[in-house]
Amino acid sequence: MSGGYLKAMGAPLIAGDWCPPLRLDPKAPLKSMVNRTFAQRHGFDLIGRHVSFDQFGSAHEIVGIVGDVAEDGPAARAMPYVYACAFAGGWPDPEYVVRTRADQRALMSAARDLVRQLDPNRAVFGVRVVNDVIAGALDQPRLNASMLGMFAGAAIGLASLGLCSLLMLIVSERSREKWASAWRSARHPSRS
């Protein structure tokens, strides 16, 4: 990722620096940033230290620590993340994040045009508003909560019906006892 990604996502810089500007030399030293959870597990003195991954082959220098970003969805707990600072052409299918205060939908067509100007052969597969992505991630929990609410309402309704029936049964038994007692008293008034 480029340093602009984490800035656009609103991640605060805790220590160190952002990723350096996009570099054109693929042989330049590799840089990375880590999140707060990674730093909490491995210590906050990570700036300048190196981390290596089997798939990259060489070590990445850690240049900064950023706050946790909900990369795996709003319900997922924070996991340790290492963000590799990109170099030009280093990722075959990049994704772009654009932050704006203007109308988001109007900016989408401008972003598509900009990508086509930079590389006419680059396909833009989809453009989504981050709020829509977050709302989509919350659809299942919302459905779960509404179903739970429906079942809770049905349970309260059934419990109320049962209590009402029990109360009616108790009242009818008492009424029957009173009528039977009154009938016996009326039939045999002299018995004491």
Residue pairs with C-beta under 8 A, 6 or more apart in sequence:
1 19
1 83
1 84
1 85
1 86
2 19
2 22
2 85
2 86
3 18
3 19
3 20
3 21
3 33
3 85
4 97
5 83
5 97
6 13
6 18
6 19
6 33
6 66
6 69
6 83
7 18
7 99
8 97
8 98
8 99
9 69
9 97
9 99
10 99
11 35
11 66
11 67
11 68
11 69
12 66
12 67
13 64
13 65
13 66
14 36
14 39
14 44
14 64
14 65
14 66
14 67
15 39
15 44
15 47
15 64
15 65
16 33
16 47
16 62
16 63
16 64
16 65
17 63
17 64
18 33
18 63
18 64
19 31
19 33
19 63
19 64
19 83
19 85
19 86
20 31
20 63
20 85
22 86
22 87
22 88
23 87
23 88
24 87
24 88
25 87
26 87
26 89
26 90
28 87
29 61
30 56
30 58
30 59
30 60
30 61
30 84
30 85
31 60
31 61
31 62
31 63
31 84
31 85
32 51
32 60
32 61
32 62
32 63
32 82
32 83
32 84
32 85
33 62
33 63
33 64
33 65
33 66
33 82
33 83
33 85
34 42
34 46
34 51
34 62
34 64
34 65
34 66
34 80
34 81
34 82
34 83
35 65
35 66
35 67
35 68
35 69
35 78
35 80
35 81
35 83
36 65
36 66
36 67
36 68
36 78
37 68
37 78
37 79
37 80
37 81
38 46
38 65
38 80
38 81
38 82
39 46
39 65
41 80
42 80
44 65
46 62
46 65
47 62
47 63
47 64
47 65
48 61
48 62
49 61
49 62
50 59
50 60
50 61
50 62
51 59
51 60
51 62
51 82
52 58
52 59
52 60
53 60
53 82
56 84
60 82
60 84
60 85
63 85
66 83
68 78
68 81
69 81
70 76
70 78
71 79
71 81
72 79
73 137
74 134
74 137
74 138
75 137
75 141
86 94
96 111
96 115
97 130
98 107
98 111
100 107
104 129
105 129
108 127
111 124
111 127
112 124
112 127
115 122
115 124
116 122
116 124
